[in-house]
């Protein structure tokens, strides 16, 4: 199981629902739903599934990264090291950035040595 953490924003400053719907549409994800949980800011988040990967979209409350208001976590059941990251990198460059999304991949998210890698 591999996880990729992204901090995101959209040029139109969309609310979470509109952001999630637009993100899923651009990424080609048609199977998604809204869920409630007190573990997430504002008590809800969205989850979608595509090609064996789970995409969780929620508001971010990460200090030091206020320019990105949304957190996207991608979880893929792949065994090859870096496979989820490689697939995501290709989709980010080919689809999401072109559609107005700003994104940064987080390595060691929430841990010592955390690093933010902005996609351009």
N, C-alpha and C positions, 0 to 999 in steps of 0.2 A: 504494500500500500504506500503510495507516494502522495505528498501534500505540497501544493504550491499556494503561497499566500500573496495576494495582490491588494494594494491600496489603489482606489480608483476615484475618478471624478468624470464628469461630462461637461463639455463646453457650455451646455444649456442649463447647468445647475439644476438638474432634475431631482425631484423628490425620490425617495427610495422605491416606491411602487413603479413610477415611470422609468427610473433608472434600470430596475430589474427587468421590466418588460422589454425595454430597448436593448439591454445587454443580451438577454436570451434570444431575442429576434435576430440581432446581428450575428451572434455566435451560432445560429442555426439550431437552437435548443427549443423544441416545441413542448416538451414534457416538463412543466414546472408548476409550482404551487406556492402559495403563501402559508406560512406557519406562525403560530404564536409561541413565544417563550419569554419568560422573564429574564433569561440569561442574555438577551440581546437588547441594545438600546431601543427605546420606544416599544419594546415587547413583541416585536415581530421580525421575520426575515423571510427570504425566498429561497427555495431550493429547486434546482433543475438537474436533469440527467441527460447525458449525451455520450454516445460511444463508450460506455462503461465508466464514465467519469461523473462525479457529483459536483455541482457548482452551488455553493452557498453564498448568497448575497445579503449583506446586512449593513447597517450604519456602522461607521467606525468611530470610536471614541479614543483613538490612539493619540496621546500627547506627542508633540513634535512632528506630527504629520497632518496638521489641520487643513492643508491644501488638498487632501484627498479625503472625502467624506464617506466613502463606501469601502467596505472590506469584502473581497471575493476570495473564498477559499475553494481550491480545486482539489478533489480527492480522487485519485485514479488507482485502480487495482492493476498495476503493471509491475513487472519484476525487474526490467532493465533499468539500471540507474540513469536518471535524467530523462526518461522517456516522457513523463508527464510534462516536464518543463519544456522539452523540445517541441512537443505538440502545441502547448500553450504559446510559446514564443512565436511559432509560425502563425497561429490564429490571431494573436495580438497584432502582429505586423500587417497581416493580410486583410483583416476585417475590422477589428475594434478601433484601432487608432485612426484609420481612414474615416470611420463613422463618428469621430469627435470625442472618443474616450481618451482620457489621460490615465496612464497606469504606471505603477511601480511594483516590481517584484520584491518581496521581502525575504531575505535569507536570515536564518536564526531568529525568526520573528519572536519578540518578547524575551529574548535571551541575551546574555553577554555576547558581544560581537555581532549584534544585529546590523544588517546592511541593507540599504535601500538602493535598488537598481532601477532608475527611471527608464521607461521605454520612450524612445523618440522616433 
